[in-house]
Amino acid sequence: MTVVRAAYVMRMNEDFEVITDGAVAFEKRIRAVGPVEAVRDEYPDADFVDAGDHSVLLPGLVNPHVHLEFSANKTTLHYGDFIGWLESVIRHRDALSAGCREICIKKVLDGMLRSGTTTIGAVSSFGLDMKPCVHSPINVVYFNEVLGSNPAMVDALYQNFLQRLEESKSYVRERFTPAISVHAPYSTHPILAKKALQIARDEEMVVSTHFMESRAEREW
């Protein structure tokens, strides 16, 4: 058991309560939150850590949709207009994924953790970020993405998706959960989408998709 004291502890409850001179007691799960003296009285034998007089303790941040394989992107992609952005992603996705492999992705994950992000939804098109996610202390829901609308490529795309999915399932652990992403209705062939969703139903896996997030998609 560990008790961490901070100058301010943010409860993030309905009242957005902030406890001055507060503390959190935890093992794998949080056991108590409250004024530091009350928490220490409840757990007198716990290890004690004082974060300092200007510290703030709050729940870990969650990034539910991140493309770690595109971490090499700085100003490559076009923003502001959905169609322009989508075309720039299609044009540059291979080069961006080649520009940031495992060491680069690990640095990105470490930076996210330092900034307070403790849980992510990692959407993966190629599987290049799989091992860095497996070995990261961040909680990862790993979305194996299925994508492609060319009928001639359906079988090859599905086999590639299955290979990545099966590999991710071999790494299941407390902080790494394999999942499925059907990219979007406009970009995924119906056969691919149906097969991926059937797996999700059969194995009770989490599913992510882009659905009518812009005017262009709604008009489509």
Backbone bond lengths (Angstrom), bond angles and torsions (degrees), N, CA, C in turn:
res aa  C-N    CA-C-N  psi(-1)  N-CA   C-N-CA  omega(-1)  CA-C   N-CA-C  phi
1 M - - - 1.465 - - 1.526 109.64 -
2 T 1.327 116.45 138.33 1.460 122.50 178.17 1.525 109.07 -129.79
3 V 1.325 115.67 139.20 1.463 121.80 173.16 1.523 107.96 -114.70
4 V 1.332 116.31 124.86 1.463 121.95 177.05 1.519 108.41 -110.66
5 R 1.325 115.10 124.62 1.462 120.70 178.27 1.528 109.39 -101.21
6 A 1.334 117.15 139.48 1.461 122.19 176.14 1.520 109.47 -137.32
7 A 1.323 115.73 156.23 1.467 119.68 178.76 1.524 110.58 -61.25
8 Y 1.336 115.60 -35.35 1.461 120.53 178.50 1.532 108.53 -137.84
9 V 1.322 116.06 130.61 1.460 121.88 175.92 1.523 107.76 -117.37
10 M 1.323 116.15 121.63 1.464 121.57 -178.86 1.520 108.85 -94.08
11 R 1.333 115.99 119.34 1.460 120.82 -176.41 1.529 112.70 -76.76
12 M 1.332 117.73 -28.43 1.466 123.24 -176.49 1.527 111.48 56.44
13 N 1.339 115.82 35.72 1.460 120.39 175.54 1.526 109.37 -93.24
14 E 1.316 117.68 -170.18 1.466 120.63 -176.13 1.523 112.07 -61.56
15 D 1.327 116.67 -28.50 1.466 120.74 -178.96 1.525 112.68 -94.77
16 F 1.344 117.61 2.30 1.467 122.46 -176.27 1.534 110.67 49.03
17 E 1.321 114.26 48.41 1.459 121.26 -176.10 1.526 111.21 -66.89
18 V 1.319 115.82 136.92 1.462 122.17 174.55 1.524 107.95 -118.11
19 I 1.323 116.30 121.53 1.461 121.56 -179.13 1.521 108.58 -95.97
20 T 1.317 117.14 119.43 1.460 121.25 175.17 1.518 109.32 -80.14
21 D 1.332 116.00 133.93 1.464 121.94 -176.28 1.527 109.56 55.32
22 G 1.338 114.76 57.64 1.454 120.81 -175.72 1.516 112.56 -105.68
23 A 1.322 115.10 179.77 1.460 120.21 -179.24 1.520 110.19 -155.05
24 V 1.333 114.04 158.11 1.463 122.18 175.56 1.522 108.11 -128.24
25 A 1.325 116.42 131.25 1.460 122.02 174.44 1.522 108.22 -105.72
26 F 1.337 116.75 133.21 1.459 118.84 -177.29 1.520 111.28 -153.62
27 E 1.325 114.08 155.22 1.456 123.18 164.15 1.526 104.57 -117.60
28 K 1.340 118.22 -111.72 1.461 118.43 169.65 1.519 110.06 -76.18
29 R 1.314 116.59 -28.66 1.457 122.24 178.15 1.522 109.95 -122.60
30 I 1.321 116.27 156.43 1.459 121.25 177.61 1.520 109.06 -69.61
31 R 1.334 115.81 131.29 1.464 121.31 -178.96 1.523 112.69 -105.34
32 A 1.327 116.79 -29.29 1.468 118.88 -178.49 1.517 109.69 -158.19
33 V 1.336 115.72 146.01 1.461 123.31 174.14 1.516 107.03 -136.63
34 G 1.335 116.80 131.32 1.453 118.86 -179.86 1.509 111.89 172.07
35 P 1.332 117.65 -168.57 1.462 121.16 175.39 1.526 110.06 -58.18
36 V 1.318 116.67 144.11 1.454 120.43 -171.63 1.526 112.31 -58.83
37 E 1.319 117.97 -40.74 1.462 119.28 -177.73 1.526 111.00 -65.30
38 A 1.337 116.64 -39.67 1.462 119.73 -179.62 1.526 111.16 -66.33
39 V 1.334 116.73 -40.66 1.463 120.01 -179.26 1.526 110.63 -68.79
40 R 1.332 117.05 -40.01 1.471 119.72 179.28 1.527 111.27 -68.65
41 D 1.326 116.95 -34.47 1.468 119.65 176.02 1.524 110.95 -64.77
42 E 1.347 116.17 -35.81 1.461 120.16 -179.18 1.524 111.63 -73.09
43 Y 1.344 116.55 -32.59 1.468 121.22 -178.89 1.533 109.51 -128.57
44 P 1.320 117.75 70.34 1.469 121.13 -173.93 1.529 114.04 -66.98
45 D 1.328 117.63 -22.57 1.465 120.40 -177.07 1.525 113.16 -96.30
46 A 1.312 116.90 2.47 1.465 120.27 -177.57 1.525 111.27 -72.54
47 D 1.333 116.35 151.03 1.465 120.30 170.29 1.526 108.10 -63.33
48 F 1.338 116.21 140.84 1.464 119.76 -175.19 1.525 109.88 -117.90
49 V 1.347 115.22 130.53 1.463 121.94 177.44 1.518 108.07 -125.12
50 D 1.336 116.71 125.78 1.464 121.60 177.05 1.522 108.31 -103.67
51 A 1.328 116.90 115.82 1.464 121.18 -176.44 1.523 113.36 -79.09
52 G 1.332 118.13 -7.34 1.463 119.88 174.65 1.514 113.95 110.39
53 D 1.338 114.45 169.86 1.465 120.74 -172.56 1.523 114.07 -74.82
54 H 1.308 118.80 -18.59 1.468 120.93 -178.20 1.530 111.47 -116.79
55 S 1.318 116.15 26.20 1.466 120.94 -174.16 1.524 111.79 -92.50
56 V 1.329 114.24 153.74 1.465 122.42 175.40 1.525 107.38 -130.39
57 L 1.321 116.13 129.66 1.461 121.64 178.76 1.527 108.20 -115.02
58 L 1.329 116.25 124.77 1.457 120.49 -178.97 1.522 109.04 -144.61
59 P 1.345 118.23 163.85 1.466 119.96 178.95 1.521 111.56 -59.26
60 G 1.335 115.81 151.36 1.454 120.49 179.00 1.520 111.66 -61.08
61 L 1.334 115.79 146.45 1.456 121.34 178.90 1.528 110.22 -77.82
62 V 1.334 115.98 153.31 1.465 122.31 -178.83 1.526 108.86 -122.72
63 N 1.326 116.47 126.23 1.470 122.01 172.24 1.527 106.58 -110.52
64 P 1.338 118.56 101.10 1.464 120.34 -170.59 1.524 114.95 -78.49
65 H 1.346 118.13 -8.86 1.470 119.24 -176.74 1.525 108.73 -150.96
66 V 1.327 115.91 100.91 1.462 120.01 -179.74 1.526 109.08 -135.39
67 H 1.345 116.17 140.24 1.467 122.23 177.30 1.529 107.87 -106.39
68 L 1.310 116.57 89.07 1.463 120.84 -178.43 1.520 111.83 -64.15
69 E 1.316 117.27 -28.49 1.464 120.73 -179.50 1.528 112.04 -66.97
70 F 1.329 117.34 -15.52 1.462 121.53 178.21 1.531 111.42 -102.90
71 S 1.312 117.51 21.83 1.462 120.89 -175.17 1.520 113.17 -67.23
72 A 1.332 117.74 -14.72 1.466 120.13 176.32 1.523 111.60 -73.58
73 N 1.338 117.38 -12.59 1.462 120.37 -177.71 1.524 111.62 -66.72
74 K 1.308 115.84 131.70 1.465 121.90 172.40 1.529 108.21 -119.71
75 T 1.330 115.55 -69.43 1.469 119.89 177.81 1.523 110.49 -129.25
76 T 1.333 117.01 24.00 1.462 121.17 -175.35 1.524 112.30 -71.72
77 L 1.328 117.19 -40.52 1.457 121.24 -172.78 1.528 111.57 -86.28
78 H 1.323 114.52 155.38 1.462 121.76 179.87 1.529 109.19 -93.74
79 Y 1.328 116.74 133.66 1.463 120.49 -178.67 1.528 110.46 -121.37
80 G 1.337 115.23 159.50 1.453 120.81 175.47 1.513 113.63 110.15
81 D 1.322 117.15 -37.64 1.462 122.15 -179.93 1.522 108.13 -125.85
82 F 1.339 117.35 130.79 1.461 120.36 -173.21 1.524 112.32 -61.10
83 I 1.335 117.25 -48.21 1.461 120.07 -177.31 1.526 110.62 -63.51
84 G 1.324 116.82 -43.46 1.461 119.87 178.05 1.514 111.93 -62.57
85 W 1.338 115.54 -40.40 1.471 119.75 178.19 1.525 110.46 -64.32
86 L 1.343 116.97 -45.99 1.464 121.18 -178.15 1.525 110.82 -61.59
87 E 1.320 116.92 -43.67 1.466 119.97 179.06 1.525 111.06 -62.53
88 S 1.334 116.86 -37.36 1.467 119.44 179.89 1.527 111.07 -69.83
89 V 1.335 117.51 -34.09 1.466 120.34 176.12 1.523 110.25 -65.03
90 I 1.337 116.67 -46.78 1.466 120.87 179.96 1.527 110.60 -60.90
91 R 1.322 116.05 -39.69 1.461 121.04 -176.62 1.530 111.89 -70.07
92 H 1.341 117.18 -35.09 1.467 119.93 -169.76 1.526 114.46 -112.09
93 R 1.341 118.94 -1.83 1.469 120.05 -171.06 1.526 112.80 -60.47
94 D 1.334 118.44 -40.16 1.465 120.25 -179.20 1.524 111.19 -66.98
95 A 1.336 116.33 -42.81 1.468 119.78 -179.76 1.525 110.86 -66.78
96 L 1.328 116.97 -39.68 1.461 119.94 179.76 1.523 111.26 -65.58
97 S 1.325 116.91 -42.75 1.463 119.35 -179.79 1.523 111.18 -66.73
98 A 1.326 116.96 -32.20 1.466 120.13 177.72 1.525 111.42 -72.48
99 G 1.330 116.45 -22.08 1.459 120.42 -176.22 1.509 115.06 -85.69
100 C 1.332 117.85 -5.25 1.468 119.77 -179.55 1.519 108.82 -145.37
101 R 1.334 116.09 97.86 1.458 121.21 179.97 1.525 109.99 -99.69
102 E 1.323 118.45 -155.09 1.460 121.50 -166.48 1.527 113.64 -59.81
103 I 1.334 118.47 -44.97 1.465 120.19 -178.00 1.523 110.30 -63.96
104 C 1.324 115.82 -43.94 1.466 121.29 178.31 1.526 110.81 -61.71
105 I 1.328 117.07 -45.04 1.464 121.05 -178.75 1.524 110.69 -65.44
106 K 1.328 117.42 -38.63 1.471 120.40 176.70 1.524 110.70 -59.76
107 K 1.329 117.38 -41.97 1.465 120.57 178.70 1.526 110.87 -62.85
108 V 1.330 116.11 -38.89 1.468 120.03 178.50 1.527 110.33 -64.55
109 L 1.327 117.04 -44.58 1.466 120.92 178.42 1.525 111.11 -62.24
110 D 1.329 116.99 -42.00 1.466 120.61 178.09 1.526 110.70 -62.00
111 G 1.330 116.34 -39.69 1.462 120.28 178.39 1.517 111.96 -66.02
112 M 1.324 116.97 -38.90 1.462 120.52 177.22 1.524 110.63 -62.79
113 L 1.334 116.15 -42.16 1.461 120.04 179.81 1.527 111.03 -64.24
114 R 1.331 116.50 -41.89 1.475 119.70 179.20 1.527 111.31 -63.31
115 S 1.320 117.07 -30.35 1.467 120.29 -178.48 1.524 112.53 -85.15
116 G 1.344 117.48 -0.02 1.455 120.41 174.57 1.512 115.28 105.17
117 T 1.337 118.09 2.15 1.466 120.97 177.85 1.521 109.13 -82.60
118 T 1.319 116.64 122.05 1.463 120.55 -176.78 1.522 113.30 -115.63
119 T 1.342 117.50 -10.43 1.462 121.13 -179.43 1.525 108.87 -142.50
120 I 1.343 116.39 134.68 1.460 119.77 178.90 1.524 110.66 -136.03
121 G 1.329 114.86 155.32 1.453 122.26 165.26 1.513 106.60 -105.37
122 A 1.330 117.56 104.34 1.463 122.31 -176.29 1.522 109.31 -92.81
123 V 1.336 116.66 112.26 1.465 121.41 179.67 1.521 108.03 -92.58
124 S 1.335 116.32 117.62 1.461 121.03 -170.57 1.521 111.47 -118.61
125 S 1.332 116.08 123.45 1.461 121.73 179.22 1.520 112.83 -92.10
126 F 1.342 116.64 -26.94 1.460 120.42 -172.31 1.532 113.78 -122.35
127 G 1.327 117.60 -16.12 1.460 120.88 -176.31 1.513 113.95 85.57
128 L 1.334 117.58 6.81 1.463 121.06 -177.24 1.526 112.29 -69.15
129 D 1.325 116.79 -23.43 1.464 121.44 -177.39 1.524 112.56 -97.55
130 M 1.325 117.73 4.70 1.460 120.36 -172.44 1.527 112.40 -63.28
131 K 1.324 117.67 -54.81 1.464 119.66 -176.04 1.526 112.52 -66.01
132 P 1.347 119.89 -41.47 1.467 117.87 174.23 1.526 112.66 -58.09
133 C 1.334 117.29 -37.33 1.466 120.16 178.35 1.526 111.07 -68.54
134 V 1.327 116.59 -40.10 1.465 120.60 179.77 1.521 110.85 -60.71
135 H 1.322 116.96 -40.54 1.464 121.23 -174.19 1.528 113.51 -91.33
136 S 1.315 117.76 -2.06 1.461 120.72 179.55 1.528 110.67 -81.20
137 P 1.342 118.26 145.86 1.469 120.37 174.11 1.527 113.30 -72.72
138 I 1.337 117.35 -7.92 1.464 120.98 177.06 1.527 109.52 -69.56
139 N 1.331 116.94 144.36 1.463 121.59 172.14 1.529 108.41 -73.60
140 V 1.331 116.97 124.13 1.462 121.08 -174.71 1.524 110.77 -123.34
141 V 1.336 115.98 124.29 1.459 121.33 162.75 1.525 104.69 -97.82
142 Y 1.323 116.19 114.91 1.469 121.50 -168.30 1.523 109.87 -101.79
143 F 1.341 115.87 104.81 1.458 122.15 -175.74 1.533 110.61 -89.21
144 N 1.324 116.66 103.49 1.461 121.22 173.19 1.528 107.91 -72.42
145 E 1.328 115.87 116.38 1.462 120.09 -172.31 1.523 111.74 -90.53
146 V 1.335 115.57 135.89 1.459 121.61 171.30 1.526 106.93 -111.23
147 L 1.333 115.42 132.36 1.464 120.49 -169.85 1.523 109.00 -154.74
148 G 1.331 116.71 139.56 1.460 121.46 175.80 1.514 111.28 137.77
149 S 1.327 116.76 133.15 1.464 121.01 -176.21 1.524 113.42 -116.24
150 N 1.335 117.84 0.87 1.465 121.47 -179.39 1.529 109.52 -77.39
151 P 1.344 118.72 116.50 1.472 120.43 -177.86 1.525 113.43 -56.70
152 A 1.329 116.83 -33.19 1.464 120.33 -177.95 1.522 112.56 -69.73
153 M 1.337 117.17 -17.31 1.465 121.35 -175.95 1.524 113.10 -104.92
154 V 1.328 117.54 1.84 1.462 120.53 -173.01 1.526 112.02 -57.26
155 D 1.327 117.59 -48.96 1.466 120.29 -176.85 1.528 111.54 -62.66
156 A 1.326 116.81 -45.12 1.466 120.68 -179.17 1.525 110.93 -65.27
157 L 1.327 116.68 -42.06 1.462 120.47 179.61 1.525 111.10 -65.05
158 Y 1.318 116.33 -39.18 1.466 119.84 -179.84 1.528 110.84 -67.18
159 Q 1.314 117.74 -41.10 1.463 120.41 178.85 1.524 111.22 -64.74
160 N 1.331 116.44 -39.40 1.463 120.05 177.00 1.525 110.80 -63.28
161 F 1.324 116.37 -43.50 1.462 121.56 177.31 1.528 110.93 -60.30
162 L 1.337 116.76 -46.31 1.462 120.65 -179.75 1.523 111.90 -61.18
163 Q 1.319 116.45 -40.83 1.461 120.42 -179.84 1.527 110.76 -61.71
164 R 1.339 116.25 -45.41 1.467 119.83 178.90 1.526 111.22 -66.13
165 L 1.323 116.14 -41.38 1.459 120.36 -179.29 1.527 110.99 -62.30
166 E 1.328 116.98 -46.81 1.464 120.35 -179.02 1.521 111.25 -63.63
167 E 1.328 117.13 -39.48 1.465 119.27 177.66 1.525 110.57 -63.05
168 S 1.322 117.11 -43.39 1.470 119.77 -179.70 1.526 111.22 -63.74
169 K 1.324 117.17 -35.05 1.469 120.63 179.08 1.523 111.74 -66.67
170 S 1.324 117.06 -24.97 1.465 119.76 178.55 1.523 112.01 -72.39
171 Y 1.343 117.06 -12.64 1.465 121.42 -178.53 1.532 112.88 -105.20
172 V 1.316 117.91 10.72 1.467 120.28 -176.89 1.525 110.51 -53.18
173 R 1.329 115.34 131.00 1.462 121.72 176.32 1.519 108.45 -159.85
174 E 1.314 116.31 -177.73 1.462 120.11 -173.35 1.525 112.31 -57.66
175 R 1.322 117.48 -39.41 1.462 120.74 -175.06 1.532 113.56 -102.61
176 F 1.322 117.64 7.78 1.473 120.33 -178.59 1.524 109.01 -137.38
177 T 1.340 115.59 113.77 1.461 121.71 -177.15 1.525 110.15 -120.95
178 P 1.330 118.92 112.94 1.467 120.54 176.25 1.528 111.23 -66.00
179 A 1.323 115.84 145.44 1.459 122.08 179.96 1.526 108.10 -150.05
180 I 1.329 116.30 -177.43 1.467 121.72 -175.49 1.525 109.79 -128.53
181 S 1.331 115.48 138.20 1.462 121.38 173.00 1.521 109.36 -122.09
182 V 1.326 116.33 119.12 1.465 121.79 168.51 1.520 104.94 -93.18
183 H 1.326 117.80 111.17 1.465 119.60 -165.29 1.522 112.81 -49.99
184 A 1.329 117.79 -59.57 1.466 121.09 179.97 1.526 108.81 -168.88
185 P 1.340 117.99 157.62 1.467 120.11 178.47 1.528 113.15 -59.27
186 Y 1.334 117.27 -34.34 1.461 119.89 -176.39 1.528 112.73 -79.89
187 S 1.333 118.08 -13.30 1.466 120.27 -172.56 1.526 113.81 -119.13
188 T 1.327 117.77 -2.51 1.460 121.19 -176.63 1.529 109.30 -123.16
189 H 1.323 116.60 123.66 1.463 120.62 -179.83 1.532 109.50 -58.65
190 P 1.335 117.89 139.70 1.472 120.15 -178.25 1.526 113.95 -53.51
191 I 1.326 117.50 -35.77 1.472 119.58 179.30 1.523 110.28 -64.71
192 L 1.336 116.38 -43.52 1.464 120.43 177.72 1.520 110.88 -61.52
193 A 1.325 115.61 -46.56 1.463 120.10 -178.07 1.524 111.12 -61.34
194 K 1.329 116.95 -45.22 1.467 120.56 -178.25 1.527 111.46 -63.96
195 K 1.333 116.88 -41.68 1.465 119.62 -179.98 1.530 111.01 -65.38
196 A 1.327 116.42 -43.32 1.463 119.80 -179.65 1.528 110.83 -65.36
197 L 1.323 116.52 -42.26 1.464 120.04 -179.74 1.523 111.71 -67.85
198 Q 1.325 117.45 -31.49 1.460 119.57 177.01 1.526 110.79 -65.84
199 I 1.330 116.29 -39.98 1.468 119.82 175.65 1.524 110.08 -61.45
200 A 1.332 115.76 -43.74 1.465 119.78 -179.93 1.523 111.11 -60.42
201 R 1.335 116.95 -41.04 1.468 120.29 178.17 1.529 110.74 -65.47
202 D 1.326 115.74 -48.27 1.462 119.94 -175.45 1.525 112.11 -64.18
203 E 1.333 116.79 -35.65 1.460 120.62 -174.88 1.529 112.82 -106.78
204 E 1.339 115.99 6.71 1.469 122.15 177.63 1.531 111.44 53.21
205 M 1.329 114.94 52.96 1.458 121.45 -179.38 1.527 110.34 -100.98
206 V 1.322 115.26 149.70 1.463 121.52 176.80 1.528 109.28 -69.63
207 V 1.344 116.60 143.30 1.467 122.16 -179.67 1.525 109.78 -124.56
208 S 1.326 115.30 139.84 1.462 121.93 175.06 1.522 108.79 -124.46
209 T 1.342 116.67 148.02 1.465 120.48 174.41 1.522 109.46 -156.93
210 H 1.335 115.84 158.33 1.465 121.67 169.62 1.524 106.95 -91.52
211 F 1.324 116.85 128.12 1.462 118.76 -176.62 1.523 110.30 -143.16
212 M 1.319 116.66 108.48 1.465 123.80 175.33 1.529 112.11 51.11
213 E 1.338 116.11 52.22 1.462 120.65 -179.26 1.532 112.59 -89.98
214 S 1.320 117.41 -6.31 1.462 120.35 -178.73 1.529 109.32 -143.03
215 R 1.327 116.14 167.18 1.462 120.52 177.98 1.527 110.74 -62.11
216 A 1.339 116.56 -39.42 1.467 120.14 -179.38 1.527 111.03 -61.04
217 E 1.331 117.09 -40.01 1.466 120.15 179.19 1.525 111.17 -68.96
218 R 1.312 116.74 -39.68 1.472 119.61 179.21 1.527 110.67 -65.09
219 E 1.338 116.80 -39.03 1.460 120.24 178.44 1.525 111.17 -68.33
220 W 1.337 116.59 -33.78 1.464 120.55 177.13 1.519 110.79 -62.99
